[in-house]
């Protein structure tokens, strides 16, 4: 990723270089097609103020080039650290999560799954309180067939701590994996820790797949009942029982002041 000035508009832009040989080898070996360029063309041309805007794209023999708007702030992980947000600050968390869910809703309405939602892939507009956010990095995104969920992906590409149980088990993935990742993001914003986290991979996978969220733990017991309920729903083990992103947005937690 490099910073550049657009030759026609004169505005600062970010340019992402994607090596064709690298991504095509990875995706071909997993029976999938790399389609970040096509997906960004579809979802990132002004459809949502909470998705990174695609200005233009082009390619040569070796690279794809994606030209996006420049976000001068930090990614959300570094932003939270720099702002030194207090633990269990539900007001700030609500402001952040609403924007993330609104961006994701646009993607899901188009039957596109992000698959790699995490703090590092959420960009801030400025390093100030209650900043605007945009979802970014659609390199792992894929389309789903709403009429045939069995055609979802089985490609195990994700970030530890944000991965839903069905992804870790190698089961069919669809929109619910994004909802689970939103739950992991909310948990991280509120507690500075990922849910069920263990440094040992096998223990982490076991906890994610088997252990229920304990909302009365030291980390979570002082949250509002509405927040605890939302976290429990987002981090539900069974993807069929997890709420849709539309249902998440209507949760009563978002109506609290």
Phi and psi restraints in degrees (value plus and minus 20) as a CYANA .aco file:
   2 UNK   PHI    -150.2  -110.2
   2 UNK   PSI     134.4   174.4
   3 UNK   PHI    -112.2   -72.2
   3 UNK   PSI     116.0   156.0
   4 UNK   PHI    -165.1  -125.1
   4 UNK   PSI     151.3   191.3
   5 UNK   PHI    -133.6   -93.6
   5 UNK   PSI     105.7   145.7
   6 UNK   PHI     -85.0   -45.0
   6 UNK   PSI     109.4   149.4
   7 UNK   PHI     -87.3   -47.3
   7 UNK   PSI     -47.9    -7.9
   8 UNK   PHI    -110.9   -70.9
   8 UNK   PSI     -66.7   -26.7
   9 UNK   PHI    -109.9   -69.9
   9 UNK   PSI     -44.4    -4.4
  10 UNK   PHI      61.0   101.0
  10 UNK   PSI     -18.0    22.0
  11 UNK   PHI    -106.3   -66.3
  11 UNK   PSI     136.1   176.1
  12 UNK   PHI     -92.4   -52.4
  12 UNK   PSI     117.2   157.2
  13 UNK   PHI    -155.1  -115.1
  13 UNK   PSI     142.2   182.2
  14 UNK   PHI    -126.9   -86.9
  14 UNK   PSI     115.7   155.7
  15 UNK   PHI    -138.0   -98.0
  15 UNK   PSI     101.0   141.0
  16 UNK   PHI    -121.6   -81.6
  16 UNK   PSI     108.9   148.9
  17 UNK   PHI    -119.5   -79.5
  17 UNK   PSI     109.6   149.6
  18 UNK   PHI    -143.2  -103.2
  18 UNK   PSI      96.2   136.2
  19 UNK   PHI     -91.7   -51.7
  19 UNK   PSI      96.6   136.6
  20 UNK   PHI     -80.1   -40.1
  20 UNK   PSI     -61.6   -21.6
  21 UNK   PHI     -85.2   -45.2
  21 UNK   PSI     -58.4   -18.4
  22 UNK   PHI     -84.4   -44.4
  22 UNK   PSI     -72.7   -32.7
  23 UNK   PHI     -90.9   -50.9
  23 UNK   PSI     -55.6   -15.6
  24 UNK   PHI     -88.5   -48.5
  24 UNK   PSI     -56.3   -16.3
  25 UNK   PHI     -85.1   -45.1
  25 UNK   PSI     -64.9   -24.9
  26 UNK   PHI     -82.2   -42.2
  26 UNK   PSI     -68.2   -28.2
  27 UNK   PHI     -94.7   -54.7
  27 UNK   PSI     -58.1   -18.1
  28 UNK   PHI     -81.7   -41.7
  28 UNK   PSI     -60.2   -20.2
  29 UNK   PHI     -86.2   -46.2
  29 UNK   PSI     -36.9     3.1
  30 UNK   PHI    -133.9   -93.9
  30 UNK   PSI       0.5    40.5
  31 UNK   PHI      37.2    77.2
  31 UNK   PSI      16.4    56.4
  32 UNK   PHI    -150.3  -110.3
  32 UNK   PSI     143.6   183.6
  33 UNK   PHI    -129.5   -89.5
  33 UNK   PSI     111.7   151.7
  34 UNK   PHI     -90.0   -50.0
  34 UNK   PSI     105.3   145.3
  35 UNK   PHI    -161.7  -121.7
  35 UNK   PSI       9.9    49.9
  36 UNK   PHI     -77.4   -37.4
  36 UNK   PSI     -61.3   -21.3
  37 UNK   PHI     -82.8   -42.8
  37 UNK   PSI     -68.7   -28.7
  38 UNK   PHI     -84.3   -44.3
  38 UNK   PSI     -60.5   -20.5
  39 UNK   PHI     -86.9   -46.9
  39 UNK   PSI     -62.1   -22.1
  40 UNK   PHI     -85.2   -45.2
  40 UNK   PSI     -56.2   -16.2
  41 UNK   PHI     -79.7   -39.7
  41 UNK   PSI     -54.1   -14.1
  42 UNK   PHI    -101.4   -61.4
  42 UNK   PSI     -60.9   -20.9
  43 UNK   PHI    -125.1   -85.1
  43 UNK   PSI     -36.6     3.4
  44 UNK   PHI    -132.3   -92.3
  44 UNK   PSI       5.8    45.8
  45 UNK   PHI    -129.1   -89.1
  45 UNK   PSI      44.0    84.0
  46 UNK   PHI      60.3   100.3
  46 UNK   PSI      -7.7    32.3
  47 UNK   PHI     -90.4   -50.4
  47 UNK   PSI     -49.6    -9.6
  48 UNK   PHI    -169.8  -129.8
  48 UNK   PSI     119.5   159.5
  49 UNK   PHI     -93.3   -53.3
  49 UNK   PSI     -24.5    15.5
  50 UNK   PHI    -132.1   -92.1
  50 UNK   PSI      -3.4    36.6
  51 UNK   PHI    -139.8   -99.8
  51 UNK   PSI     119.8   159.8
  52 UNK   PHI     -78.8   -38.8
  52 UNK   PSI     108.9   148.9
  53 UNK   PHI     -98.2   -58.2
  53 UNK   PSI     112.5   152.5
  54 UNK   PHI    -113.5   -73.5
  54 UNK   PSI     101.8   141.8
  55 UNK   PHI    -107.2   -67.2
  55 UNK   PSI     -66.5   -26.5
  56 UNK   PHI    -185.0  -145.0
  56 UNK   PSI     145.5   185.5
  57 UNK   PHI    -160.9  -120.9
  57 UNK   PSI     130.5   170.5
  58 UNK   PHI    -177.1  -137.1
  58 UNK   PSI     155.4   195.4
  59 UNK   PHI    -171.8  -131.8
  59 UNK   PSI     139.7   179.7
  60 UNK   PHI    -146.3  -106.3
  60 UNK   PSI    -184.6  -144.6
  61 UNK   PHI     -83.9   -43.9
  61 UNK   PSI     -49.2    -9.2
  62 UNK   PHI    -126.3   -86.3
  62 UNK   PSI     -52.2   -12.2
  63 UNK   PHI    -147.2  -107.2
  63 UNK   PSI     130.9   170.9
  64 UNK   PHI    -114.1   -74.1
  64 UNK   PSI     126.2   166.2
  65 UNK   PHI    -144.4  -104.4
  65 UNK   PSI     105.5   145.5
  66 UNK   PHI    -134.9   -94.9
  66 UNK   PSI     101.0   141.0
  67 UNK   PHI    -123.9   -83.9
  67 UNK   PSI      95.8   135.8
  68 UNK   PHI    -142.9  -102.9
  68 UNK   PSI     147.0   187.0
  69 UNK   PHI     -85.9   -45.9
  69 UNK   PSI     127.4   167.4
  70 UNK   PHI    -105.6   -65.6
  70 UNK   PSI     105.1   145.1
  71 UNK   PHI    -122.4   -82.4
  71 UNK   PSI      85.6   125.6
  72 UNK   PHI     -92.4   -52.4
  72 UNK   PSI     -32.8     7.2
  73 UNK   PHI    -101.4   -61.4
  73 UNK   PSI    -191.9  -151.9
  74 UNK   PHI    -110.1   -70.1
  74 UNK   PSI     148.8   188.8
  75 UNK   PHI     -91.8   -51.8
  75 UNK   PSI     145.6   185.6
  76 UNK   PHI     -86.1   -46.1
  76 UNK   PSI     -50.9   -10.9
  77 UNK   PHI     -84.6   -44.6
  77 UNK   PSI     -68.1   -28.1
  78 UNK   PHI     -90.0   -50.0
  78 UNK   PSI     -52.9   -12.9
  79 UNK   PHI     -81.6   -41.6
  79 UNK   PSI     -67.0   -27.0
  80 UNK   PHI     -81.8   -41.8
  80 UNK   PSI     -60.5   -20.5
  81 UNK   PHI     -85.2   -45.2
  81 UNK   PSI     -64.6   -24.6
  82 UNK   PHI     -89.3   -49.3
  82 UNK   PSI     -58.0   -18.0
  83 UNK   PHI     -93.7   -53.7
  83 UNK   PSI     -35.0     5.0
  84 UNK   PHI      32.9    72.9
  84 UNK   PSI      32.2    72.2
  85 UNK   PHI     -85.7   -45.7
  85 UNK   PSI     119.2   159.2
  86 UNK   PHI     -87.8   -47.8
  86 UNK   PSI     129.7   169.7
  87 UNK   PHI     -85.2   -45.2
  87 UNK   PSI     127.6   167.6
  88 UNK   PHI      39.7    79.7
  88 UNK   PSI      14.9    54.9
  89 UNK   PHI    -104.5   -64.5
  89 UNK   PSI      68.1   108.1
  90 UNK   PHI     -88.4   -48.4
  90 UNK   PSI     -50.9   -10.9
  91 UNK   PHI     -81.6   -41.6
  91 UNK   PSI     -69.5   -29.5
  92 UNK   PHI     -86.6   -46.6
  92 UNK   PSI     -61.9   -21.9
  93 UNK   PHI     -80.7   -40.7
  93 UNK   PSI     -59.2   -19.2
  94 UNK   PHI     -84.8   -44.8
  94 UNK   PSI     -62.2   -22.2
  95 UNK   PHI     -79.9   -39.9
  95 UNK   PSI     -62.0   -22.0
  96 UNK   PHI     -91.0   -51.0
  96 UNK   PSI     -68.7   -28.7
  97 UNK   PHI     -86.1   -46.1
  97 UNK   PSI     -54.6   -14.6
  98 UNK   PHI     -78.8   -38.8
  98 UNK   PSI     -64.9   -24.9
  99 UNK   PHI     -85.5   -45.5
  99 UNK   PSI     -62.0   -22.0
 100 UNK   PHI     -81.4   -41.4
 100 UNK   PSI     -65.6   -25.6
 101 UNK   PHI     -87.4   -47.4
 101 UNK   PSI     -55.7   -15.7
 102 UNK   PHI     -86.9   -46.9
 102 UNK   PSI     -58.6   -18.6
 103 UNK   PHI     -86.2   -46.2
 103 UNK   PSI     -63.5   -23.5
 104 UNK   PHI     -85.9   -45.9
 104 UNK   PSI     -53.3   -13.3
 105 UNK   PHI     -79.6   -39.6
 105 UNK   PSI     -59.7   -19.7
 106 UNK   PHI     -81.1   -41.1
 106 UNK   PSI     -64.3   -24.3
 107 UNK   PHI     -83.1   -43.1
 107 UNK   PSI     -67.4   -27.4
 108 UNK   PHI     -87.0   -47.0
 108 UNK   PSI     -52.5   -12.5
 109 UNK   PHI     -84.0   -44.0
 109 UNK   PSI     -44.6    -4.6
 110 UNK   PHI    -116.3   -76.3
 110 UNK   PSI      -9.9    30.1
 111 UNK   PHI      39.7    79.7
 111 UNK   PSI      20.1    60.1
 112 UNK   PHI    -137.8   -97.8
 112 UNK   PSI     109.9   149.9
 113 UNK   PHI    -122.4   -82.4
 113 UNK   PSI     112.0   152.0
 114 UNK   PHI     -92.4   -52.4
 114 UNK   PSI     -68.6   -28.6
 115 UNK   PHI      55.7    95.7
 115 UNK   PSI     -29.8    10.2
 116 UNK   PHI    -160.9  -120.9
 116 UNK   PSI      27.2    67.2
 117 UNK   PHI     -93.8   -53.8
 117 UNK   PSI     105.3   145.3
 118 UNK   PHI    -181.8  -141.8
 118 UNK   PSI     146.8   186.8
 119 UNK   PHI     -77.1   -37.1
 119 UNK   PSI     -57.3   -17.3
 120 UNK   PHI     -89.7   -49.7
 120 UNK   PSI     -39.0     1.0
 121 UNK   PHI    -122.0   -82.0
 121 UNK   PSI      -3.5    36.5
 122 UNK   PHI    -137.6   -97.6
 122 UNK   PSI      99.0   139.0
 123 UNK   PHI    -122.0   -82.0
 123 UNK   PSI     127.5   167.5
 124 UNK   PHI    -126.1   -86.1
 124 UNK   PSI     128.4   168.4
 125 UNK   PHI     -97.4   -57.4
 125 UNK   PSI     -53.1   -13.1
 126 UNK   PHI    -176.2  -136.2
 126 UNK   PSI     136.9   176.9
 127 UNK   PHI    -109.1   -69.1
 127 UNK   PSI      40.6    80.6
 128 UNK   PHI    -151.0  -111.0
 128 UNK   PSI     139.5   179.5
 129 UNK   PHI     -78.7   -38.7
 129 UNK   PSI     124.4   164.4
 130 UNK   PHI      34.1    74.1
 130 UNK   PSI      26.9    66.9
 131 UNK   PHI     -94.4   -54.4
 131 UNK   PSI     145.0   185.0
 132 UNK   PHI    -100.7   -60.7
 132 UNK   PSI     127.2   167.2
 133 UNK   PHI    -142.6  -102.6
 133 UNK   PSI     132.9   172.9
 134 UNK   PHI    -158.8  -118.8
 134 UNK   PSI     115.6   155.6
 135 UNK   PHI     -91.9   -51.9
 135 UNK   PSI     121.4   161.4
 136 UNK   PHI    -158.7  -118.7
 136 UNK   PSI    -198.5  -158.5
 137 UNK   PHI      38.3    78.3
 137 UNK   PSI      66.4   106.4
 138 UNK   PHI    -123.3   -83.3
 138 UNK   PSI       2.8    42.8
 139 UNK   PHI     -87.2   -47.2
 139 UNK   PSI     -41.5    -1.5
 140 UNK   PHI    -121.5   -81.5
 140 UNK   PSI     -20.1    19.9
 141 UNK   PHI     -88.7   -48.7
 141 UNK   PSI     132.6   172.6
 142 UNK   PHI    -169.8  -129.8
 142 UNK   PSI     140.3   180.3
 143 UNK   PHI    -111.7   -71.7
 143 UNK   PSI     129.5   169.5
 144 UNK   PHI    -141.9  -101.9
 144 UNK   PSI     132.9   172.9
 145 UNK   PHI    -115.6   -75.6
 145 UNK   PSI      88.2   128.2
 146 UNK   PHI     -82.7   -42.7
 146 UNK   PSI     -45.9    -5.9
 147 UNK   PHI    -106.5   -66.5
 147 UNK   PSI     -31.7     8.3
 148 UNK   PHI    -165.5  -125.5
 148 UNK   PSI      60.4   100.4
 149 UNK   PHI     -78.2   -38.2
 149 UNK   PSI     -41.3    -1.3
 150 UNK   PHI     -86.1   -46.1
 150 UNK   PSI     -34.2     5.8
 151 UNK   PHI    -108.3   -68.3
 151 UNK   PSI     -11.5    28.5
 152 UNK   PHI     -84.5   -44.5
 152 UNK   PSI     153.9   193.9
 153 UNK   PHI     -97.7   -57.7
 153 UNK   PSI     132.6   172.6
 154 UNK   PHI    -140.8  -100.8
 154 UNK   PSI     -11.1    28.9
 155 UNK   PHI     -90.2   -50.2
 155 UNK   PSI     100.1   140.1
 156 UNK   PHI    -104.5   -64.5
 156 UNK   PSI      56.5    96.5
 157 UNK   PHI    -143.6  -103.6
 157 UNK   PSI      97.5   137.5
 158 UNK   PHI    -190.0  -150.0
 158 UNK   PSI    -196.9  -156.9
 159 UNK   PHI    -134.4   -94.4
 159 UNK   PSI     109.8   149.8
 160 UNK   PHI     -73.1   -33.1
 160 UNK   PSI     117.0   157.0
 161 UNK   PHI      77.3   117.3
 161 UNK   PSI     -44.3    -4.3
 162 UNK   PHI    -129.9   -89.9
 162 UNK   PSI     -22.1    17.9
 163 UNK   PHI    -103.3   -63.3
 163 UNK   PSI     110.2   150.2
 164 UNK   PHI     -92.4   -52.4
 164 UNK   PSI     136.0   176.0
 165 UNK   PHI     -74.6   -34.6
 165 UNK   PSI     -62.4   -22.4
 166 UNK   PHI     -85.5   -45.5
 166 UNK   PSI     -51.5   -11.5
 167 UNK   PHI     -88.0   -48.0
 167 UNK   PSI     -64.6   -24.6
 168 UNK   PHI     -85.2   -45.2
 168 UNK   PSI     -49.3    -9.3
 169 UNK   PHI    -104.7   -64.7
 169 UNK   PSI     -24.6    15.4
 170 UNK   PHI      56.5    96.5
 170 UNK   PSI       0.2    40.2
 171 UNK   PHI    -104.9   -64.9
 171 UNK   PSI     152.6   192.6
 172 UNK   PHI     -83.2   -43.2
 172 UNK   PSI     114.3   154.3
 173 UNK   PHI    -128.2   -88.2
 173 UNK   PSI     125.1   165.1
 174 UNK   PHI    -167.8  -127.8
 174 UNK   PSI    -174.9  -134.9
 175 UNK   PHI     -76.3   -36.3
 175 UNK   PSI     -52.6   -12.6
 176 UNK   PHI     -78.7   -38.7
 176 UNK   PSI     -44.1    -4.1
 177 UNK   PHI     -87.0   -47.0
 177 UNK   PSI     -50.7   -10.7
 178 UNK   PHI     -89.9   -49.9
 178 UNK   PSI     -58.5   -18.5
 179 UNK   PHI     -84.2   -44.2
 179 UNK   PSI     -61.3   -21.3
 180 UNK   PHI     -80.8   -40.8
 180 UNK   PSI     -64.5   -24.5
 181 UNK   PHI     -82.5   -42.5
 181 UNK   PSI     -55.3   -15.3
 182 UNK   PHI     -81.4   -41.4
 182 UNK   PSI     -59.3   -19.3
 183 UNK   PHI     -82.5   -42.5
 183 UNK   PSI     -60.2   -20.2
 184 UNK   PHI     -85.4   -45.4
 184 UNK   PSI     -58.8   -18.8
 185 UNK   PHI     -82.3   -42.3
 185 UNK   PSI     -66.9   -26.9
 186 UNK   PHI     -81.8   -41.8
 186 UNK   PSI     -64.5   -24.5
 187 UNK   PHI     -78.6   -38.6
 187 UNK   PSI     -62.2   -22.2
 188 UNK   PHI     -87.5   -47.5
 188 UNK   PSI     -61.3   -21.3
 189 UNK   PHI     -82.1   -42.1
 189 UNK   PSI     -61.5   -21.5
 190 UNK   PHI     -97.9   -57.9
 190 UNK   PSI     -50.5   -10.5
 191 UNK   PHI    -143.9  -103.9
 191 UNK   PSI     -27.1    12.9
 192 UNK   PHI      43.5    83.5
 192 UNK   PSI       0.0    40.0
 193 UNK   PHI    -158.1  -118.1
 193 UNK   PSI     128.9   168.9
 194 UNK   PHI    -102.1   -62.1
 194 UNK   PSI     129.1   169.1
 195 UNK   PHI     -88.4   -48.4
 195 UNK   PSI     123.0   163.0
 196 UNK   PHI      40.3    80.3
 196 UNK   PSI       2.8    42.8
 197 UNK   PHI     -93.3   -53.3
 197 UNK   PSI     117.2   157.2
 198 UNK   PHI    -160.9  -120.9
 198 UNK   PSI     122.1   162.1
 199 UNK   PHI     -90.2   -50.2
 199 UNK   PSI     -49.4    -9.4
 200 UNK   PHI    -100.1   -60.1
 200 UNK   PSI     105.0   145.0
 201 UNK   PHI     -81.2   -41.2
 201 UNK   PSI     -65.8   -25.8
 202 UNK   PHI     -82.9   -42.9
 202 UNK   PSI     -60.9   -20.9
 203 UNK   PHI     -87.5   -47.5
 203 UNK   PSI     -58.0   -18.0
 204 UNK   PHI     -83.9   -43.9
 204 UNK   PSI     -66.1   -26.1
 205 UNK   PHI     -80.6   -40.6
 205 UNK   PSI     -62.4   -22.4
 206 UNK   PHI     -82.2   -42.2
 206 UNK   PSI     -62.1   -22.1
 207 UNK   PHI     -87.3   -47.3
 207 UNK   PSI     -63.7   -23.7
 208 UNK   PHI     -81.8   -41.8
 208 UNK   PSI     -60.6   -20.6
 209 UNK   PHI    -102.7   -62.7
 209 UNK   PSI     -45.2    -5.2
 210 UNK   PHI    -140.8  -100.8
 210 UNK   PSI     -51.0   -11.0
 211 UNK   PHI    -110.2   -70.2
 211 UNK   PSI     108.2   148.2
 212 UNK   PHI     -95.1   -55.1
 212 UNK   PSI     131.3   171.3
 213 UNK   PHI     -88.5   -48.5
 213 UNK   PSI     108.7   148.7
 214 UNK   PHI    -117.5   -77.5
 214 UNK   PSI      78.6   118.6
 215 UNK   PHI     -97.3   -57.3
 215 UNK   PSI     -23.5    16.5
 216 UNK   PHI    -124.2   -84.2
 216 UNK   PSI      -6.6    33.4
 217 UNK   PHI     -88.4   -48.4
 217 UNK   PSI     147.8   187.8
 218 UNK   PHI     -78.7   -38.7
 218 UNK   PSI     -52.6   -12.6
 219 UNK   PHI     -90.1   -50.1
 219 UNK   PSI     -56.1   -16.1
 220 UNK   PHI    -133.7   -93.7
 220 UNK   PSI     -32.0     8.0
 221 UNK   PHI     -84.6   -44.6
 221 UNK   PSI     -42.8    -2.8
 222 UNK   PHI    -112.4   -72.4
 222 UNK   PSI     -15.6    24.4
 223 UNK   PHI     -93.9   -53.9
 223 UNK   PSI     139.9   179.9
 224 UNK   PHI     -86.8   -46.8
 224 UNK   PSI     134.2   174.2
 225 UNK   PHI     -76.5   -36.5
 225 UNK   PSI     -56.2   -16.2
 226 UNK   PHI     -85.5   -45.5
 226 UNK   PSI     -59.1   -19.1
 227 UNK   PHI     -88.2   -48.2
 227 UNK   PSI     -62.6   -22.6
 228 UNK   PHI     -79.8   -39.8
 228 UNK   PSI     -62.1   -22.1
 229 UNK   PHI     -84.3   -44.3
 229 UNK   PSI     -63.9   -23.9
 230 UNK   PHI     -83.7   -43.7
 230 UNK   PSI     -65.7   -25.7
 231 UNK   PHI     -77.6   -37.6
 231 UNK   PSI     -64.0   -24.0
 232 UNK   PHI     -82.8   -42.8
 232 UNK   PSI     -58.6   -18.6
 233 UNK   PHI     -89.7   -49.7
 233 UNK   PSI     -63.3   -23.3
 234 UNK   PHI     -84.0   -44.0
 234 UNK   PSI     -57.2   -17.2
 235 UNK   PHI    -117.2   -77.2
 235 UNK   PSI       2.0    42.0
 236 UNK   PHI     -79.4   -39.4
 236 UNK   PSI     116.1   156.1
 237 UNK   PHI     -88.3   -48.3
 237 UNK   PSI     -59.3   -19.3
 238 UNK   PHI    -105.8   -65.8
 238 UNK   PSI      94.8   134.8
 239 UNK   PHI     -81.2   -41.2
 239 UNK   PSI     -46.6    -6.6
 240 UNK   PHI     -93.6   -53.6
 240 UNK   PSI     -39.9     0.1
 241 UNK   PHI    -118.2   -78.2
 241 UNK   PSI     -29.1    10.9
 242 UNK   PHI     -91.5   -51.5
 242 UNK   PSI     122.9   162.9
 243 UNK   PHI     -90.3   -50.3
 243 UNK   PSI     136.3   176.3
 244 UNK   PHI     -95.2   -55.2
 244 UNK   PSI     147.9   187.9
 245 UNK   PHI     -86.6   -46.6
 245 UNK   PSI     -50.6   -10.6
 246 UNK   PHI     -84.6   -44.6
 246 UNK   PSI     -61.8   -21.8
 247 UNK   PHI     -87.0   -47.0
 247 UNK   PSI     -56.0   -16.0
 248 UNK   PHI     -79.3   -39.3
 248 UNK   PSI     -65.8   -25.8
 249 UNK   PHI     -86.7   -46.7
 249 UNK   PSI     -38.4     1.6
 250 UNK   PHI    -117.3   -77.3
 250 UNK   PSI     -15.0    25.0
 251 UNK   PHI     -85.8   -45.8
 251 UNK   PSI     124.0   164.0
 252 UNK   PHI     -84.1   -44.1
 252 UNK   PSI     -40.1    -0.1
 253 UNK   PHI     -77.1   -37.1
 253 UNK   PSI     -53.8   -13.8
 254 UNK   PHI     -93.4   -53.4
 254 UNK   PSI     -32.8     7.2
 255 UNK   PHI    -112.4   -72.4
 255 UNK   PSI     -27.3    12.7
 256 UNK   PHI     -90.6   -50.6
 256 UNK   PSI     129.4   169.4
